[in-house]
Amino acid sequence: MTVQEVGRPRRRKEDARLLTGRTQWTDNLSRPGTLHVMFLRSPMAHARITGIDVSGARGLPGVVAAFSGQDFAAEQGSLPCAWPVTDDIVIPEHPPMAVSEVRYVGEAVACVVATDRYRAADALEAIEVDYEPLPAVLDMTQALAEGGPKVHEAGNKAYSMKFTSGDIEAAFRDAAVVIDRTYVQQRLIPSAMEPRAVMADTDGETFTIWSSTQIPHVLRVMLAVVTGIPEQKLRVVAPDVGGGFGSKLQVTAEEVLCLLLARKLGKPVKWAESRSEGNLTVHHGRDQLQHVRLAADADGRLRGLQVDLLADMGAYLMLLTPGVPTLGTQMCNAIYKMDAYEFACTGVFTTKMPTDAYRGAGRPEATFIIERVMDELAAELKLDPVEVRKRNWIKHEEFPFTTISGLTYDSGNYEAATDRALSLFGYDKLRAEQADRRDRGDPVQLGIGVSTYTEMCGLAPSRLLGAGNFGAGGWEHGAVRMLPTGKVEVITGSSPHGQGHVTAWSQIVADALGVPFEDIAVLHGDTAVVPKGMDTYGSRSLAVGGIAVLKACDKVKDKARTLAAHLLECAPDDLEFEAGAFKVRGTDSQKTIQELANAAFTAHDLPDGVEARLDSDATFDPENFSFPHGTHLCAAEVDTETGMVKIRSYVAVDDIGKVVNPLIVDGQLHGGIAQGIAQALYEEAVYDAEGNLLTTTLADYLLPSAADLPDFTLDRTESPATSNPLGVKGVGEAGTIASTPAVVNAIVDALRPLGIRDVQMPCTPERVWRALEGARQ
C-alpha cells in the first residue's frame, strides 16, 4: 500500500547539511585569485560631494584598485524600480555608487578592492571625501510642507493615489459611531540569519554572479538591463540562502558594483556585509503614518472605512518600494463587509535608507489598521471584541465573496477558526480572570488581544499584477526529469531561503508519480540549471511554484501513458495509473513509471513520433490570489508600575488550505509570529535629528530571543483554495500579519480602564510607563 506523502510531517531533507554547515553559501565560496571589495559609505544623511580623492588608498599594501562613484558614472546605470504605481510617479535616478550627492547615511561613495577584506577595510580610511552638508529630511509630514528642503529636485512626494468603492460620504453621514485614530507603523530592519554577500566572476565573455538573493531570475534580467551585459551571457546563482524575509527581494548596489568590478579587473570580486553595515544598507520595512476613520451603526455593523497613509519611501525607490504600501488597497477591509471604502496613500521621500518589502509586505500594515480600529469600535459600543467581528465578517456560506475592494475571496470559514481558537485559549475563563484583577486593583493587569486576519498571497495572477502596474508576471515554472535509473530530478523556479522547498516538492512529486520520497532531488537557484522562474516572495512558492511542478508531473504521466500503452499493447484509455504504475484494467499487466523512464532512455522500442524522454516542464499562472485566514489570540500581563509586558499565552488557528507538511507549516508560523511580536514589543529603527541611524548593531536594535517569547499553541482549520488543484494557500507571512495587532490589542485591552487607548510600537516598558503616567496626570 502506497503511503500518502502530502500531509505527512516529514523532517526536512535539507536540514542536515544546513544545520551542520556542510553546504555552500555565498560567503564561503571562493574562486582562484578572488579579490575583496569594501565600500566607503556616507556619514551624512544629505550632502553634495564636492571632492573625492582615492589615490591615498591605491598605494597601500594589498590594494589592487580604488574607485569613486565618478569612475562608474558612465556604466553603473540606475537601480531599478519595477512597480510604478501611478502614471505620474516620480522615480529619481538611483546610482549604485553616489556621484555628486548623497541622500542617506550609508550610501556608497567609493570602494577599495584588495587581496583580502581587512586590507580593503583599512584602506578606506585613506580615501578623502569633501561634503557640503544639505538639510536632512526625516519627518514625512514636514517633508510635504511647502518651502522645505528637498530630497530630490522634483520634490519630496513620490506619488499619491486614491481608491474609492461605494458612497463614502453617505456611509459616514449620520453614522451612530465614528472612530478616528492615527497609528504609527515604525520602521523595521530585516535581520536574516545570513547577511548579504555577493561574488562576481568573468571569463572575459560570460559573467557569473553568486548572491544571497531571493530572486536569481529577476536579478539576472535586471542586471542585464542596468549593466548592458547581454542576458544570455549572464548567470546568477543563489546558493543556500540563510533567510530573507523580503530583504533579499532586491537588486542591490553591491550586486551591480561587484559585477562591474569583475568586468573592470577581469578577476573574481567578492563582498560580504557586516551586521552593522547591513543595518545601514539592507532596505528597511514598514514606516507608515496611518490615519483611519471607521463609521458604524449602533449595533456595530460597519458602514464605511477611510484609510489615509503617509508611507516613507526613504531616499530612493527600490525594486518594489512604491507598491508595498498600496497592497493595503485590497486588504484594509480584511474579512469584513461594509457599504463603502476609501484608501489613499502618499509616498514620501526622506533622507533615510529606502524601504521595501518586509515579511508580509503591506498586509501586516493593513491588518494592523483594521484590527486595531475594530477593537476601538468594540470599546466604544461596550461590545466584546470577538462579537463585533462576528457581526461584520463574511460568513462561510457566502463564499466565494467579492469584497468592497474588488477581490473575490474563494474560500474560508472564519467562524470555525475563531471558535477553535477561543476554545484552545480558554477565552471565557481569561475574561473572568481579567474582571477579577480589575476589581481587585491588581497592579499587574491582564489584557486579551484578538486578531482575525486574512491576506492575499500566492502573489501570481499576471493579469491582476499588470492591472496594478507591477513590472513582471506572477507565473512560475517547474520541470521534472525522469532519469534512466528511475530516480527523479525536480527543477523549480521558486528559489528557497529556508522554506523547505526540497522536502515539500519531494512530497508532491512522490504522490503524483508514485516514486519514493527518497528518490527525488530538487534543483533550484541557478539560472544555468533552472532557466525560467519568478522566484520566492509573497507566500507564492507552494501555491504557484509547487503547482507548476505538479503540472509538470501530469505531463510526464501523459507521455508515460503513451509509451506504456505501446509496450503493453493496449489502448491508452485501457490504462489506469496507481501507485506509480500503469496497469491494464482487468489484468496483472503493468509498467512502473521507473521502467518506462528506462525504456524511454534506451529507446529500443518507442512508438513512432515519440521522443526518447519523459521529461516535462510546465508554467502555472493562477487566475486568482489565495486567501489564508485565521484567528490569533494573545493574553498579556502588563505591570502598571513598571510598564513591563509579558505574553502569558498565545493561540493561533490558521486556515491555509491543504497542508503539505505540518512540520514546515508550524515552523513558518513560529517564525512569523516571532517577527510580529518583535514589531509589537521590541524592534525599531531609530534616526537622530541629523539623519544618523542609531540602531546599527544588535546591541541597539533589539531582536527577541527564544527566552523572550511564549510557547505558541497552534492549530488549523481547512478550507481548500479553489485557485489550484492541490487546494493550498500560503503560510510564510501569516504569523507576522496576524500577531502584531493581537499583541498590541492585548496591551491596550489591559490598560483601557485606565484611560489608555493606544501605545505606540514598539510597546517597550518605557513607552507603556509613559502612557500610564500620562493617563494618571
C-alpha positions in Angstrom: 0.0 0.0 0.0 1.4 3.4 -1.0 1.7 5.9 1.8 0.3 9.4 1.0 3.2 11.9 1.3 1.2 15.1 1.2 0.1 15.8 4.7 2.9 13.9 6.4 5.1 15.7 9.0 8.4 14.9 7.1 11.6 16.2 8.6 13.2 18.4 6.0 15.7 16.8 3.7 17.9 19.9 3.6 18.2 20.4 7.3 21.2 18.0 7.9 23.6 19.9 5.7 22.1 23.3 6.6 22.4 22.9 10.3 25.9 21.4 10.2 27.2 24.0 7.7 28.1 21.3 5.2 26.7 23.3 2.4 27.5 26.3 0.2 26.5 29.8 0.9 27.9 32.9 -0.8 30.4 34.0 1.8 32.1 30.5 1.9 32.6 30.4 -1.8 35.9 31.3 -3.3 37.5 31.3 -6.8 41.2 31.3 -7.6 42.6 34.8 -7.3 39.5 36.2 -5.6 39.7 39.9 -4.7 37.7 41.5 -1.9 35.8 44.8 -2.1 34.7 47.1 0.7 32.7 50.2 0.3 33.2 53.7 1.8 29.8 54.9 2.9 28.5 58.4 3.5 28.5 59.6 7.2 26.0 62.3 6.2 22.3 61.9 5.6 22.3 64.6 2.8 25.2 66.4 1.2 26.8 67.3 -2.0 30.1 65.6 -2.8 32.4 68.5 -3.7 35.6 66.4 -3.9 36.8 62.9 -3.5 40.4 61.5 -3.6 41.0 57.8 -3.7 44.7 58.0 -4.5 45.8 57.5 -0.9 44.2 54.1 -0.8 45.7 52.9 -4.1 49.3 52.6 -2.9 48.6 50.7 0.3 49.7 47.1 0.8 47.4 44.5 -0.8 45.3 47.2 -2.6 44.6 46.4 -6.2 42.2 49.2 -7.1 40.2 52.1 -5.6 37.3 53.9 -7.3 34.9 56.7 -6.7 31.4 57.0 -8.0 32.6 59.2 -10.8 34.7 56.3 -12.1 31.4 54.3 -12.5 29.2 57.1 -13.7 29.2 56.1 -17.4 28.4 52.4 -16.8 26.6 51.9 -13.5 23.2 52.9 -14.7 20.3 53.3 -12.2 19.0 50.7 -9.8 15.5 49.6 -11.0 12.1 50.3 -9.6 9.7 47.7 -11.1 6.4 49.0 -9.6 5.5 52.4 -10.8 2.1 52.5 -9.1 0.8 55.7 -10.8 1.4 57.2 -14.2 2.8 60.4 -12.7 5.1 58.8 -10.1 8.5 60.4 -9.6 11.3 57.8 -9.9 14.6 59.6 -9.3 17.9 58.2 -10.7 19.4 55.8 -8.2 23.1 55.3 -8.9 24.6 52.2 -7.2 27.5 54.5 -6.1 26.8 58.1 -5.4 28.4 60.5 -7.9 27.5 64.0 -6.8 25.1 63.8 -3.9 24.4 61.5 -1.0 20.9 61.1 0.4 21.1 58.7 3.3 23.8 57.7 5.8 25.4 54.5 4.4 25.1 55.3 0.7 28.3 54.1 -1.1 30.6 56.8 -2.3 33.8 54.9 -3.1 35.3 51.4 -2.9 38.6 49.6 -2.4 39.5 46.3 -3.9 42.2 44.3 -2.2 43.6 40.9 -1.7 41.6 40.4 1.5 38.7 42.2 3.1 40.7 43.5 6.1 43.2 45.3 3.9 40.3 46.7 1.9 38.6 47.9 5.0 41.8 49.5 6.4 42.4 51.3 3.1 39.0 53.0 3.2 40.5 55.3 5.8 42.9 56.7 3.3 40.1 58.0 1.0 39.3 61.7 1.4 35.8 63.0 0.7 34.7 66.6 0.9 31.0 67.1 1.6 28.8 70.2 1.5 26.1 69.5 4.0 22.4 69.8 3.0 19.4 69.7 5.3 18.2 66.2 6.3 14.6 65.4 5.6 13.2 63.0 8.2 9.6 63.7 9.1 7.1 62.8 6.4 4.6 65.5 7.3 7.2 68.2 7.3 8.6 66.8 4.0 5.4 67.5 2.3 5.2 71.1 3.6 5.7 73.9 1.1 9.1 75.5 1.0 11.0 72.9 3.0 14.3 71.2 2.0 14.1 68.7 -0.9 15.5 65.2 -1.1 15.3 65.4 -4.9 14.9 68.3 -7.2 11.4 67.1 -8.2 10.3 67.4 -4.6 9.5 65.0 -1.8 6.3 63.5 -3.0 6.8 60.3 -4.9 3.2 59.6 -5.7 -0.3 60.0 -4.5 -3.2 57.5 -5.2 -6.8 57.0 -4.1 -9.2 54.1 -4.4 -12.9 54.5 -3.5 -15.7 52.0 -3.6 -19.3 52.9 -2.6 -20.6 56.2 -1.3 -18.1 57.1 1.4 -19.9 60.3 2.3 -23.2 58.6 2.8 -21.5 55.9 4.9 -20.3 58.4 7.4 -23.3 60.7 7.3 -25.5 60.2 10.4 -23.4 57.2 11.5 -24.1 56.3 15.1 -20.4 55.8 15.8 -17.3 57.3 14.1 -13.9 56.1 15.2 -11.0 58.4 14.3 -7.5 57.2 15.0 -3.9 57.7 13.9 -1.4 54.8 14.2 2.3 54.6 13.6 4.0 51.7 11.9 7.5 52.1 13.0 10.5 51.5 10.7 12.0 48.0 10.9 15.3 46.4 9.9 15.2 42.9 8.4 17.7 40.7 10.2 18.2 37.5 8.2 20.4 34.9 9.7 22.8 35.2 6.8 24.0 38.7 6.0 24.1 39.7 2.3 27.1 38.6 0.2 28.0 38.8 -3.5 30.7 37.3 -5.7 31.1 38.0 -9.4 33.5 36.5 -11.9 34.1 36.5 -15.7 36.0 34.5 -18.3 36.1 37.7 -20.4 32.9 36.8 -22.3 30.4 35.5 -19.9 29.7 36.5 -16.3 28.6 34.6 -13.2 27.3 36.3 -10.1 26.7 34.4 -6.8 24.4 36.3 -4.4 22.5 35.6 -1.2 19.3 36.6 -3.0 15.6 35.5 -3.1 15.3 36.3 -6.8 18.0 34.9 -9.0 15.9 35.0 -12.2 14.6 38.5 -11.6 18.1 39.6 -10.7 19.5 38.2 -13.9 17.1 40.2 -16.0 17.6 43.4 -14.0 21.4 43.2 -14.0 21.3 42.8 -17.8 19.1 45.9 -18.1 21.2 48.0 -15.7 24.7 47.0 -16.8 24.1 46.3 -20.5 25.6 42.8 -20.2 23.6 40.6 -22.6 21.3 38.4 -20.6 22.4 35.2 -22.3 26.0 35.9 -21.1 24.9 36.3 -17.5 24.4 33.5 -15.0 23.1 34.1 -11.5 23.5 31.6 -8.7 21.7 31.7 -5.3 23.5 29.1 -3.2 21.8 28.1 0.0 20.4 31.3 1.4 20.0 31.9 5.1 16.8 33.7 5.3 15.5 36.8 3.6 12.0 37.9 4.7 11.9 40.3 1.7 15.3 41.9 2.5 16.9 39.8 -0.4 14.0 40.5 -2.7 16.1 43.3 -4.2 18.5 44.4 -6.9 21.2 46.0 -4.8 24.0 48.4 -5.4 26.6 45.8 -4.3 25.4 43.3 -6.8 25.7 45.8 -9.6 29.1 47.1 -8.5 30.6 43.7 -7.9 29.6 42.7 -11.4 31.1 45.9 -12.9 34.3 45.5 -10.8 34.7 41.9 -12.1 34.4 43.3 -15.6 36.9 46.1 -15.0 39.5 44.0 -13.3 39.0 40.6 -15.1 39.1 38.8 -11.7 36.6 37.4 -9.3 35.4 40.1 -6.8 33.6 39.4 -3.5 31.8 41.4 -0.9 30.2 40.3 2.3 28.5 42.7 4.7 28.9 43.1 8.4 25.8 43.2 10.5 26.3 46.9 11.2 26.7 47.6 7.5 23.6 45.5 6.9 21.5 47.5 9.3 22.5 50.7 7.4 22.0 49.4 3.9 19.6 46.5 3.8 16.3 48.0 2.7 14.1 48.8 5.7 10.5 47.8 6.2 7.1 49.3 7.2 7.4 53.1 8.3 3.9 54.4 7.8 1.7 57.1 9.4 -1.8 55.7 9.3 -4.9 57.8 9.7 -8.1 55.7 9.8 -11.8 56.6 10.2 -14.5 53.9 10.8 -18.3 54.5 10.6 -20.7 52.1 12.2 -24.3 51.7 13.3 -25.2 51.5 16.9 -25.3 47.7 16.8 -21.7 47.6 15.4 -22.5 47.0 11.8 -19.8 48.6 9.6 -20.9 51.4 7.3 -17.6 52.8 5.9 -13.9 52.8 6.3 -11.4 55.5 5.3 -7.7 55.0 5.4 -5.1 57.7 4.5 -1.5 56.7 4.6 1.8 58.5 4.5 4.4 55.9 3.5 8.1 56.7 3.9 9.9 55.7 0.7 13.3 56.6 2.0 15.8 58.3 -0.3 15.0 56.3 -3.5 12.5 53.9 -5.0 14.0 50.4 -5.0 12.6 47.4 -6.7 9.1 47.3 -5.1 9.2 50.3 -2.8 6.2 52.3 -4.0 3.9 49.3 -4.4 4.3 47.8 -0.9 2.0 50.2 1.0 -0.6 50.2 -1.8 -1.3 46.5 -1.1 -3.4 47.9 1.6 -5.8 49.0 -1.1 -7.3 45.5 -1.2 -6.5 44.4 2.4 -7.6 47.1 4.9 -11.2 46.0 4.6 -10.0 42.5 5.6 -12.7 39.9 6.3 -15.4 42.5 6.9 -18.5 43.6 4.9 -19.2 47.3 4.7 -21.1 49.8 2.5 -18.2 52.0 1.4 -14.4 52.1 1.5 -11.7 54.6 0.6 -8.0 54.1 0.6 -5.4 56.8 -0.1 -1.7 56.6 0.0 1.1 59.2 -0.5 4.7 58.0 -0.9 7.2 60.4 0.6 10.9 60.8 0.1 13.1 61.2 3.1 16.9 61.1 3.7 16.8 57.6 5.1 17.5 54.1 3.8 14.8 53.2 1.3 12.0 50.9 2.4 10.7 47.9 0.5 9.1 44.5 1.1 9.5 43.0 4.5 7.7 39.9 5.7 4.0 40.4 4.8 4.8 43.5 2.6 1.8 45.8 3.1 -0.5 43.1 4.6 0.7 43.4 8.2 0.3 47.2 8.0 -3.2 46.9 6.6 -4.2 44.2 9.1 -2.9 46.4 12.0 -5.2 49.2 10.9 -8.4 47.3 10.7 -7.8 45.0 13.7 -6.8 47.9 16.0 -9.8 50.0 14.9 -12.2 47.1 15.3 -11.1 46.8 18.9 -11.7 50.6 19.3 -15.2 50.1 17.9 -15.9 47.3 20.3 -14.8 49.5 23.2 -16.9 52.4 22.1 -20.0 50.2 21.9 -19.1 48.2 25.0 -19.2 45.1 23.0 -16.9 42.1 23.2 -14.1 42.4 20.5 -15.0 39.0 19.2 -18.7 39.8 19.0 -18.1 42.9 17.0 -16.1 41.0 14.5 -18.7 38.3 14.2 -21.3 40.8 13.3 -19.3 42.0 10.3 -17.3 39.2 8.8 -18.1 37.2 5.7 -19.9 34.0 6.7 -18.7 30.7 5.4 -21.8 30.1 3.3 -21.2 33.4 1.5 -18.0 32.2 -0.3 -17.0 33.0 -2.9 -17.4 36.6 -1.9 -16.4 39.8 -3.7 -15.2 42.3 -1.2 -15.8 46.1 -1.2 -12.2 46.4 -2.5 -13.0 44.2 -5.5 -11.1 41.0 -4.6 -13.0 37.7 -4.8 -12.3 35.5 -1.8 -12.7 32.0 -2.9 -13.0 30.0 0.3 -12.9 30.4 4.1 -14.5 29.7 7.4 -13.9 32.5 9.9 -16.4 31.0 12.3 -14.6 27.7 12.6 -11.2 29.1 13.0 -12.3 31.6 15.6 -14.4 29.0 17.6 -11.4 26.7 17.7 -9.1 29.5 18.8 -11.4 30.6 21.6 -11.7 27.1 22.9 -7.9 26.5 22.9 -7.4 29.9 24.5 -9.9 29.5 27.3 -11.4 32.8 26.4 -14.2 33.0 28.9 -12.0 31.9 31.8 -9.4 34.6 30.9 -12.1 37.2 30.7 -13.3 36.2 34.2 -9.7 36.5 35.5 -9.4 39.9 33.8 -12.5 41.1 35.5 -11.3 39.8 38.9 -7.9 41.6 38.5 -9.7 44.8 37.6 -12.0 44.6 40.6 -9.1 43.9 42.9 -7.0 46.8 41.5 -4.2 44.3 40.8 -1.0 46.3 39.7 -0.5 43.6 37.0 -3.4 43.8 34.7 -4.5 41.2 32.2 -5.2 42.1 28.5 -6.7 39.9 25.8 -5.9 40.7 22.2 -7.9 39.5 19.2 -6.7 39.5 15.6 -8.9 37.9 12.9 -7.0 38.3 9.6 -6.9 37.4 6.0 -4.3 38.0 3.4 -3.9 38.0 -0.4 -0.9 35.8 -1.2 0.3 33.3 -3.8 1.4 36.6 -5.5 0.8 35.5 -9.0 -2.1 36.3 -11.3 -0.2 38.1 -14.1 -3.3 39.9 -15.4 -4.0 41.3 -11.9 -0.4 42.3 -11.4 -0.4 44.0 -14.7 -3.5 46.0 -13.8 -1.6 47.3 -10.8 1.4 48.4 -12.9 3.6 45.6 -11.4 6.7 45.3 -13.6 6.6 41.5 -14.1 4.3 38.5 -14.4 3.4 36.2 -11.5 3.7 32.8 -13.2 6.0 30.1 -12.0 7.9 27.4 -13.8 8.7 23.8 -12.9 10.2 20.7 -14.6 10.5 17.0 -13.9 13.3 14.9 -15.2 12.9 11.1 -15.2 16.4 9.6 -15.0 17.3 6.3 -16.6 17.7 4.6 -13.2 14.2 5.6 -12.1 15.3 8.5 -9.9 13.7 11.9 -10.4 15.1 15.4 -10.6 12.7 18.3 -10.0 13.6 21.8 -11.4 11.8 24.7 -9.7 11.9 28.4 -10.4 11.0 29.1 -6.8 14.3 29.8 -5.0 14.1 28.8 -1.3 15.8 30.6 1.5 14.7 28.5 4.4 11.1 27.5 3.5 11.7 23.7 2.9 11.0 23.6 -0.8 13.2 20.5 -1.3 11.1 18.5 1.1 7.7 19.8 0.2 8.3 19.4 -3.6 9.6 15.9 -3.0 6.3 15.1 -1.2 4.2 16.5 -4.0 6.1 14.6 -6.7 6.2 11.4 -4.7 2.4 11.3 -4.6 2.0 12.5 -8.2 4.4 10.0 -9.8 4.3 7.2 -7.2 8.0 7.2 -6.7 9.8 7.1 -3.3 10.3 10.4 -1.4 14.0 9.5 -1.1 14.4 9.1 -4.8 13.6 12.7 -5.6 16.2 15.5 -5.8 15.1 19.2 -6.2 17.3 21.7 -8.0 16.9 25.4 -7.7 18.6 28.8 -7.5 20.9 28.6 -10.6 19.8 30.3 -13.8 22.0 27.9 -15.8 20.2 24.9 -14.3 16.8 26.4 -13.9 16.4 28.8 -16.9 13.0 30.2 -16.0 11.4 31.4 -12.8 9.8 34.2 -10.9 11.4 33.3 -7.6 10.2 33.5 -4.0 8.2 36.1 -2.1 4.6 36.9 -1.2 3.8 33.4 0.0 3.7 32.2 -3.6 6.2 29.3 -3.6 3.8 26.4 -2.9 0.6 27.9 -4.4 2.3 28.8 -7.7 5.7 27.1 -7.9 4.5 23.9 -6.3 1.6 23.7 -8.7 3.9 24.2 -11.7 5.9 21.2 -10.6 2.6 19.2 -10.2 1.6 20.2 -13.7 4.9 19.0 -15.0 4.2 15.7 -13.3 0.9 15.4 -15.1 2.8 15.9 -18.4 5.3 13.2 -17.5 2.4 10.8 -16.9 0.8 11.7 -20.2 4.0 10.9 -22.0 4.5 7.7 -20.0 0.9 6.6 -20.7 1.6 6.7 -24.5 4.7 4.6 -24.0 3.1 2.2 -21.6 0.2 1.6 -24.0 2.7 0.7 -26.7 4.7 -1.6 -24.6 1.7 -3.3 -23.0 -0.1 -3.5 -26.4 -3.3 -1.8 -25.3 -5.1 1.5 -25.9 -4.1 4.4 -23.7 -7.6 4.6 -22.3 -7.3 1.0 -21.1 -4.7 2.0 -18.6 -5.1 3.2 -15.0 -2.3 4.9 -13.1 -1.9 3.8 -9.5 1.0 3.6 -7.0 3.5 4.6 -9.6 2.5 2.1 -12.3 0.3 2.0 -15.4 -1.9 -1.1 -15.2 -4.1 -2.6 -17.9 -7.6 -2.7 -16.4 -8.7 -6.2 -15.5 -5.2 -7.8 -15.9 -2.0 -8.1 -14.0 0.0 -6.4 -16.8 1.7 -3.2 -15.7 4.7 -1.0 -16.2 6.1 1.2 -13.4 7.0 4.7 -14.3 10.6 3.9 -13.5 10.6 1.1 -16.0 9.1 3.5 -18.6 11.8 6.1 -17.8 14.4 3.4 -18.7 12.5 2.3 -21.8 12.5 5.9 -23.0 16.2 6.3 -22.3 17.2 3.1 -24.2 14.7 4.0 -27.0 14.8 0.4 -28.2 11.0 0.2 -28.7 9.4 3.6 -29.0 6.2 4.3 -30.8 6.6 6.4 -34.0 6.9 10.1 -33.3 7.6 9.6 -29.5 10.7 11.3 -28.1 13.3 9.4 -26.1 12.4 11.1 -22.9 9.6 11.5 -20.4 11.0 14.8 -19.1 8.4 17.6 -19.0 8.1 21.2 -17.9 5.1 23.5 -17.1 4.3 27.0 -16.2 1.4 27.9 -13.9 -0.3 31.2 -13.6 -3.4 31.1 -11.3 -6.5 33.1 -12.1 -6.7 34.5 -8.5 -4.7 35.0 -5.4 -5.1 32.7 -2.5 -6.6 33.9 0.8 -5.3 32.3 4.0 -7.1 33.4 7.2 -7.1 32.7 10.9 -7.7 34.0 14.4 -4.8 34.8 16.7 -5.4 35.4 20.4 -2.9 36.9 22.9 -3.1 37.1 26.7 -0.6 39.7 28.1 0.1 40.7 31.6 1.0 44.4 31.9 2.7 45.7 35.1 1.2 49.1 35.7 4.0 50.1 38.0 6.9 49.3 35.6 5.3 49.2 32.2 6.7 45.6 31.7 4.7 43.4 29.3 4.7 39.7 29.5 2.9 37.5 27.0 1.3 34.7 29.0 -0.3 32.7 26.3 -0.7 32.8 22.5 -3.1 30.8 20.4 -3.1 30.8 16.6 -5.6 28.9 14.5 -4.9 29.3 10.8 -6.6 28.2 7.6 -4.0 27.8 4.9 -6.0 25.3 2.8 -4.4 21.9 2.2 -1.3 21.3 4.3 1.6 19.5 2.5 3.9 19.2 5.5 2.7 20.1 9.1 6.2 20.4 10.5 7.1 23.0 7.9 3.9 24.9 8.5 4.5 25.0 12.2 8.0 26.3 11.7 6.8 29.1 9.3 4.1 30.1 11.9 6.6 30.1 14.8 9.0 32.4 12.9 6.2 34.6 11.6 4.6 35.1 15.0 8.0 35.8 16.5 8.6 38.6 13.9 5.1 40.1 14.5 5.6 40.0 18.3 9.1 41.6 17.7 7.4 44.6 16.0 4.9 44.9 18.7 7.3 44.8 21.6 11.0 45.2 20.6 12.1 46.4 17.2 12.5 49.9 15.9 15.0 51.6 13.5 15.8 55.0 15.1 17.4 58.0 13.5 18.6 61.1 15.2 17.9 64.7 14.2 20.8 64.7 11.7 19.6 61.5 10.0 22.1 59.1 11.6 20.9 55.6 12.2 21.3 54.9 15.9 20.4 51.2 15.7 23.3 49.9 13.7 24.1 46.9 15.9 22.1 44.2 17.6 23.1 45.8 20.9 20.9 48.8 19.8 18.3 47.1 17.6 16.6 44.6 19.9 15.7 41.2 18.4 13.9 38.8 20.7 15.5 35.5 21.7 13.6 32.3 22.4 13.6 33.3 26.1 11.6 36.4 25.3 8.8 34.6 23.5 6.0 32.4 24.9 5.1 28.9 23.7 2.7 29.1 20.8 -0.4 26.9 20.7 -1.1 26.2 17.0 -4.0 24.5 15.3 -5.6 24.6 11.9 -8.9 24.5 10.1 -9.0 23.7 6.4 -10.9 25.5 3.6 -9.1 24.4 0.4 -8.3 27.0 -2.2 -10.1 26.8 -5.5 -7.4 28.5 -7.4 -5.1 25.5 -7.7 -5.6 21.7 -7.9 -3.8 21.0 -4.5 -6.1 23.4 -2.6 -3.1 25.1 -1.0 -2.9 28.7 0.0 0.2 30.1 1.8 1.7 30.4 5.2 5.1 32.2 5.1 3.7 35.6 6.1 0.5 34.6 8.1 2.1 34.7 11.5 3.6 38.1 11.0 0.4 39.6 9.6 -1.8 38.4 12.4 0.4 38.7 15.5 1.3 42.3 15.8 -2.3 43.6 16.3 -3.1 40.7 18.6 -0.3 41.7 20.9 -1.0 45.5 20.8 -4.7 44.9 21.3 -3.9 42.8 24.4 -1.8 45.6 25.8 -4.4 48.3 25.2 -7.1 46.0 26.5 -5.2 45.7 29.8 -4.8 49.5 30.1 -8.1 50.7 28.7 -9.8 51.1 32.1 -7.0 53.5 33.0 -7.9 55.7 30.0 -5.3 54.5 27.5 -6.4 53.6 24.0 -3.1 53.3 22.2 0.6 52.7 22.9 2.9 53.3 20.0 5.0 50.4 18.9 7.3 49.0 20.0 5.4 48.8 23.3 8.6 48.9 25.4 8.3 49.2 29.2 9.3 52.9 28.9 6.5 53.7 26.4 3.9 51.8 28.4 5.0 53.5 31.6 4.9 56.9 29.9 1.4 56.2 28.6 0.4 55.2 32.2 1.9 58.4 33.6 0.2 60.5 31.0 -3.1 58.9 31.9 -2.6 59.4 35.6 -1.9 63.1 35.1 
